Amino acid sequence: MKRAAALLTTFALVGCTNTTVNTSTPAPALKLVSYRSCDDLLSQVRQAAERSVGPYGFTNGHPMLYSGATDSRAIAPPAAAAEGAKAAPVQGQDYSGTNTHTAGVDEPDLVKTDGKRIVVVLESSLHVIDAATKKETSRLPVDPGAYQILLHGDRVLVLSRAAGKVEPFAADSRVAPGYYAQATKLQLIDLSGMPKQVGEFRIEAELVDARQVASTARVVVRNGPAITFPMYRQNLTDDQRLADNRSLISVAPIEAWLPAYTADGKSGRVDCNDVSIPETFSGTSLVTVLSFDLAGASLSEAEPTAVFADGDTVYGSGANLYLAHDQRWRGWRGPTMWNDPKRTDETEIFQFDITSPKPAYVAGGKVPGWLLNQYSLSEHDGVLRVATTTSAPWDQTQKSSSSVYSLRRDGGSLEKIGSVGGLGKGERIYAVRFVGPIGFVVTFRQTDPLYTIDLSDPTRPRVVGELKIAGYSAYLHPVEGGRLLGIGQDATEQGRVTGTQISLFDVGNLADPKRLDQHKVPRAHSEAEYDPHAFLYWPAAKLLVVPLNNEALLLRVEATTLTELNRISHRDGQIRRSLVIGDTLWTIGHNSVMASTLDGGQRLATITL
């Protein structure tokens, strides 16, 4: 116990009964298989897709088509100033940046700052605000689907979702009314003078996520095969419909799976030589990693690397990029697929080496269960830690349980080397945070067990402590002094949520975690519960800011207490984000940006967007 506590204190927190799972029979690894030519690749892909298709197409319809739903999930400061000029502001010291999973790995969001200016994307416009004068200096129209940006020096990468072009490779295919394919559009904006677009890239695939290290942005997109199946086939049996669908797949060209793109007006397509295939795959989805140098002249070079997988969750460790997906949408398995006791609840994980300009797919692996989000993944000393819950998230049988697995790369495989299970039986994971060799897991159904896990020996991870409290934390954030902040919901003894609950935990002794204080706001909710980009903790002022209904709640985080300082509201709508530059707190809403003193007591400026 003392050893685990000592490990925790060395990290300064920046970023029960113990059950060990038998790892003697690991899940099959996702090894790559080779293909000799594009024709050989096409043959293997067709076979996989034919196995996955059902009488009404792929599971839940065409994986490339959506009826307007968007993904709720839903990225380094410039180089030092020239000699003789004032030194550039330093993130974390002079200003706060986007709250991200991994230090040095930025994530896309609706607002970015370099300590001198604030850049916001909002309703088809890119707004630039000067932090010193507290005035908007310029705005530029961008794509209507724009909702996230990345910033490097004088360059902004605008990420947009766009309507795709549905061109099915079958003469008798028709697309269902109200459905459309998703595409991704990227715009590179130069801010060195009046903002102007200097590059544009569009690909016929939906945007999954992105990560940025220094000036390099890795954009992850996903597409299904451009094969639509006949809608109206009355008087046919399911076997006949299935035979028809497989017939359509059998004549589809490789172009049906490889997405087309335009880069600064020049057309292209992901090449079959850029594609990897695992030993088992569905043939219903291709994930492509695109790489762009934001310091470059344009977006003409995308360096695509693709793998036949789904890819719902993206995690970047710096040197590696991980893509993970579960089995919810993977191919047709019959009308009783969710009630089939033999079905496999597992998550597949794909590792890409991103130390070179072009990413390289290097390894894959599987673990039982489902991920919560990217915080369920964490790499430390060459070991990937993964937290999952067995049973589908909607399963009401109360047979669920959660585990943490350790995986290490062995050749082309991510091999399971250790695990600990039995966490929250009958519950599911609501929050995960790994800090160096320590892990924290929150499960919930009626009460909130916070588990502390020692991962210093990745082959023998072990639960060290457990704290049961009412409600749950949906996001955990490490702070100095061996403590954790938790943002979530309070709940009754029966598990009914009652409003926002912010908790301060002492985890300096892993064997005996304690809650030091809590702050409750009845009937409230916070965007930070499901999007950590909405969370701000500024250590220099011990300031915690979270959006709360239509306000921003300001708390001071003392050694053992949480004290409310103020609440900030915008007259014209909900507050989405907050950031600190020097001694000014900025809050960003739907229609305005406001500057205030750090304690929120005085309004300094309001900028209408």
N, C-alpha and C positions, 0 to 999 in steps of 0.2 A: 504494500500500500504506500509506504513512504517513497519507494522508487518511482511509482506512477505520479505521485504528487510533485516530486522533484522534477520530473520530466515536464510537467505542465508549467511550473514556474519559470523554467528556462526559456519558454516561448513568449513570456510576458503577454500572452493571449493577443496576438495580432491576427490578424487573420486566424445483496440479494443472492438468489441462487444462480449459479453460473452454469450454462449449458454449452458444451462444445460440439459443433456439428461434425460428423464423420466426413473426412475429405478423402478417404481412400479410393472412392470411385468418383472422380471429378466429372463434371458435365463435358460432353464432347467439345473440343476446341473448334474454332471456326478457321480452319486452315484454308489457304488459297488453293485453287486448282488452276491448271494452265490451259490455254487454248492456243492452237497453232495459227489461226487466221480469224478474220472477222466472220467468215462463214461458219467456222467451228464454234465461235462464241454465240452466233445466232442460233445454232442448233441447240446448244445447252440452255439458252435463255427461253427458247420456245418450249422445250420440254418442261422446264420449271413452271412457266406460266400456264401451260395446259394442265399441269397437276393442281395448280392453285385456283383455276377458274371454276365457277359453279354455273348452274343453269341460268342465273340472273347476273352473271358477271363476276367480278372479284368481290370479296367481302365488303358489305356496306356500299356497294356500287363501285364505280370507277375510282381508283385511288387518286387520280389526277384531278377529279372534278369535285367541286364544292358548291353548295347552294348559298353562298354569301357569308358563311361562317369564317371567322378569323381566328388565328391562333393567339391566345392571350399571353403566351410566354414571350406566348412569346414565346466606342471600344477604344499615344504616349506623349507626353509633353514634348515640345520642340527642343532641338538641340540648344546648347548654351548660347547666349547672345554673343555677338562679335566683340572682339577686344575693344575695350574703352566704353562699351555700351553698358547700360544697367543690366545686371544679371536677371535672367528670366525667373519668374516665380516657380517655386518648387511645390509639386503636389504633395499634400499631407503636411506640409510645413506652412506654406503661405495661402493655400486654398485647398478645398476638398474637391475630389473628383467624383466620378460615378462609383457607387458602392458595388464592388465586384467580388466575385468568388476568390480570385487568385491575384495577388499583388503582381503588377507588371503585365497582366493580361486584361486588356480593356474589353468592355462589352458595349454593344449598341444601346442607345437610349434616346429619349426625345430631347434631352438637353446635354450640352457639353461645355466645359470651360477650360481655359489654359491659364487662369488667374488674371488675365488681362481683359478678356472678353467672354461673353456668354452667348452661345449659339443655341437657338431653339428652333425645332421644326414643328410647325403647327398649321393645320388646315391649308395645305398647298403652298405654304410660304416658309422660307428660311429667314429667321430674324437674327441680327447681330447686335448685341448690346455692349457698349463700352462700360467696363466696371468702374473706372475712375470718375467719369462724368455722369454715370447712371442714366444714360440716354441711349435710345436705339439709333445706331449709326447707319444701318442699311437693312434692306430686306430683298429677297429674290424669290420669284415664283419657282416652285418645284413641282414634281409630279403629284397629282391628287392623291395617290396612294402612299405618299411619303409619311413615315411615322417614326423612323429611327435614324440616328446619325452616328458617325465616328469622326474624330478630330485628330489631325496630326499637323502641327505647325500651322501654316496658312491654308491647309487643305481640309475640306469637309467631304466625307463620303455619305451621301444620302441614300438610304435603303428604302425601297418602295415595293409594295405588293400591287400587281397590275393584273388586269384580265388577260388571260392567255388566248392564244389562237388554237382553236380546236380543229385539227385537220386529221380525222381518223383515216387509218389505212384500211378502209373497207368500203366498197361502193354502196352497200345497203345499210350502212350504219347511220344512226341518227342520234343526236344529243338531246337528252331530256330537256324540255322547256324550263327555264329558270336556272339552269346549271351553266357553269363556265369553268374553264381551266384557269389555274393560277400561274402567273409569270412573275419574275423578279426584275425590277429595274434599278440600276445603280447610277447615280449622278455624282461626278467629282466636281466640286466647287472650289474655286480659288478665291481666297479672302485677302490677298496681298494688296489689292486696290479696291475698286468697286467690285462686289462679288460677281463672278461670272462662271458659267459652266465650261470646263475644259475637257470633260470626258463623259461618255455615256456607254453603259453596257446593259443589255437586256437578254434574258435567257428564259426559255419556255419551261420553267420549273418554279415551284413555290419556294419562298424563302423560309428556311428553318431557323437559322440563327447565324451569328458571326462572332469572331474574336479577333483582337488586334494585339500584336506584339511589336513595339517600336513603330516603324512606318508600314509594316505589312499587315494587311487585313485578310483574314480567311473567311470567306462567305460560303455558308453551307446551304445548298438548295436540294430539292427532292422532286422527282417527277415519276409519274406512272406511265405505262405504255400508251401511246396514242392510238388505242384500239377501243372503239365503242361498239357496243353490241346491240342488235336490233331490239327496239322497245316493244313492238306490238307483234307477238307471235301466239295468237290464240289457237286453241285446239292442239297444242303440242304438249307432250309430256316433258317432265324435267329432264329425262334422259335425252330426249330429242333436242331440247334447248342446249344442254351441255355439249352434245355432239356438234351443234352449230357453232357454239362459241369456240370450241377447240379447233374447229375448221378455220375460223377467222384468224386465230393465233398462228396456225400452221403456215399461213401465207404472208404474215406480216413481215416486212423487211426490218433489218437491224435499226434503221432510222426511226422506227416506231418507239424504240426504247432510248435512243440517244438524243438528248434535247438540242434544239437549234438555238443559236444566239447571234446577236449582232454586237460588235465592239466598235464604237465610234463609226457606225455606219457600214462596217464590213461584216458580211455574213459568215457564219461558221457553224460547226456542230461538234459536240464532244466526240472524240475519236475513239474507235473501239480499242486502240492501243493504250488508251488512258484508263481502261476499265479493269477492275479486279472482280473476281467471282469467288465466293466461299464454296466449301464443299456442299453445303445445303443453302438454298435461297428460294424465294417465292417467285421471282420473275415479275413481280407486280410493282416494284419500286427501285429506282436508282438514285443514290445519293451522290452528289458531286461537290467537291471542295474547290472553290475558286480562290485564287490568290492575286492580290493587287498591291502594288507599291504605291502608297498614297503620296510619296514624294516624287513619283514619276510624272511624266508629261501628260499622260492620258490613262485610259482604262483599256488600251488595246491588247495587253497581254494578260490573260486570265489564268494560265497554267492549270487547267482542270485536271483533277484526279477523282475518279469515280469508283464506287463499289456497289454491287447489287445488294442493297439492304434498304431498310426503311429510314432509320435515323430520326428520332423524335427529340432526343436530348443531346446537347452539345456541352462539353466541358474542356477547357484548355488549361494545361498545367504549365505552359511556357514552351517547353521543348516538344510537347506532344499535344495532339488534339484527339479527343475521344468522342465517338458517336455511339449512342446507345438507343435501343428501341425494344419494346416488349412485343408480345405476340397478339395484341388485341385485334389488329387489322390485317393479319397475315393470311390471306388466301382463304378460299372456301374449304370448310371442313364438315359440311353437313348442317342440317337445320337444328341439330341438338348440340352444336359445338360448345356452347357455354355450359351445358349441363352434363357434358361428357366427363366422367370421372377419370378417364385416361388422358385428358388434355394436359398439355404442358404449360405451366405458368413460368416463363423464364424471360430473361433479358439478355439480348445479344449486345456485345460491346466490340467496337472496332477502333483500333489505335492507328493514328497517322503520325509519322515523324514530320515535324514542320520546321526543322532546323535549316532546311534548304529552301530556295525560292519555290520549288515545286514540291508539294506534299507527297509523301510516300506511304502507302498502306503497308504496315509492318506486322500487325498481329490482330487476332480476334479471339474472343472467348465468350462463355455463357455463364450466367449465374441463375439460380432459381429466384422467382419472384418478380416484383415490379418496382421500378424506381419512383421516387416522389418527384425529383427535379434534379438539376445539375449538382446541387449540394449533396446529393447521395453518392457522388463520385469524388475521390480525392487521391492524388498521387503524392507519395512521400518516399524518398530514398529508393526510387525505382519500383515501388510497390503501389499498385492501384487498390484502394479500399472502396468497397461498394456496399451500400445499405439498401436492402429490399424488404418488401412485405409479400408473403405468399398469399394466394387467393386474390381474385380481382378486386379492385377498390370498391366495386358496387356489391360485392358478395355479402349477404346478410346472415350467413350461417354461423358467424362468430368462430370459425375454425382458423382464422388467420394467425400468423406469427411473423416476426421480423428477425432478420439476421444481418450480420456484417461479414463480408468476405474479403480476403486478401488475395490478390492475383499478381503474378510476376511473369514477365515475358520470357518465353522459352522458344527461341526460333520464331516461327510464325504464329505461335499460340500464346494466349494469356491463360496461364495455368493457375488453378486455384491451389494455394499453398496453406491456407488456414481459414477458419471461420468460427464465429460464435453466434448461437441462435437462441431461441426461446424468449425473445424480447416481446413483451406486450401480447401475450396470447389472447386471441379474440379481439385484438385491436389492430390498427395500422399506423404506419409512420406518418407523423405530421411535420416533423422538422429533423434535420440532420446537420451537424457541423463537425468537421474534422480540423484539428489544430495540431500540426506536427504529428507526434505519435499517440495523440489522444483523440477519441471520438465521443460525440454526444448525440444521443438519439432520443427523440420524444415520440411516444406512441399515445394513442387516445381512443377511447370509446365512451367511458364515463368519467375516468380520472386521467391525470397526465403523469405517467411515469417518465421522469428524466433519467436516462441511463448514462453512466460514465463508463467508458471502455478504454482499457489499456491496450494499445496496438504496438508497443515498443518491440515486441517479438511478433512479427506478422504471421509466423507459423502457429502461434498460440495466442490469439487475441482473447481477452477475457473481460467480462463485466466486473467492474470494481465496486460501483455504488448505484443506488437507485433512490429517487425522490418522488413521492406521490403527492400531487396537489390537485385541486379542482381546476378544471379547464385544461387548456393546452397552449403551447407555444408553437406558432407556425413558422417563425424565423428566429434563429439564434445568432447572436453577434458577440464575438469575444471582445472584452475590454481589459484594460490593465488591471493588475492586482489579482489575477486568478479568478476573474468574474465573467459571467455571461449575462447579456441582456436577451430577454425573450419577448417577442411580440406575438400576441395571439388573442384568444378569447377566454373569458371566465365562463364557468358553467356550474349548473346545479349538480347535486349528488347523482341525479339521474342522467347527466350528460347533456342537458339542454343548455345551449350557449346563451349568455345574457349580455354580452358586450365586450369591448376591448379590454384586455388585460396586459399590462406591461410589467414584466418581472425582472428583478435583479437577483442573480444567483451567485453564490460563493461556491466555486468548484476547485478551490485551491487544494483541498483534501478530497481526492477522487472517491475515497471510500465513504465520505460523509458529506454529500452535496446538500446545500441549504439554500432556501430562498430568504434573502435579506430584506427585501421590500417588494411591494407591488403597487401599481397605480391602476385604478379601474375607472372606466368611463362607460356607464350603462348604455345599452342599446346603440353602441357605436361599432364601427368597423374601420380598418385601415388598409389601404392599398399595399402597405408594407408587409402584410400577412402573406400575400401571394406574389408580390413583386419586390424583391429586396432593393431594387434601384430607387424605390421611394423612401428608403431608410437613410437617415443621416446621423452619424455620431462624430462629433468634433472634439477630440481628446483635449486640445489646448484649453477649451472652455468647459470641459466636462458636460457638453451640450448634446442632448438627444432631441431630434426633431422627426416626427412622423406625421403624415397626413391622417386626419381623423374626421370622417364625414366631410364637411365643407370647411374644415379648419386645419391649421398646422399646430400640433401640440408640442410645446417646448418644455423639456424636463431637464433639471440638473442632476447629474449622476454623481452622487457623493460616495464615500467609501462604503456606506451601508444603507443609504437612503436614496429615494427618488423624490425630487421636489418639483412641483409644477411651477414654472416661471411665468408662462404666458400662453395665450392662444392667438394665432394670427389668422385673419380671414380676409379673403378677397371679395369685393362687392359683386363681382361678375362671374363667380363660379368656383368650382372645386379646385383645391390645391393638389398638384400632382407630385412635385419634386421640390427639394430644397438644397442649397449649397452655401458654403462659406468662402468668402474672399476677404482676406485681411480681417478687419473687425466688423464686417457687414454680413448679415444673413440675407440671402436671397431666397424668395419663394416663387415658384413657377406654377401658374394655374392654366386653365383652359383658354383664357382670353387676356391675361395680364401677368406681368412680372413685378414683384414688389421687393424693395430694399428696406431692411430694418436694422436696428441695432441688434447685437448678438443675443440680448435677453428678450428681444421682441417688444420692448417697451416703447420704442419710438419709430415711427414710419419715416423713412428718409426719401423715398421716391416710389412712384408707381408708373409703370410703362404699359400702356394699352397696346396689345398686339393685334 
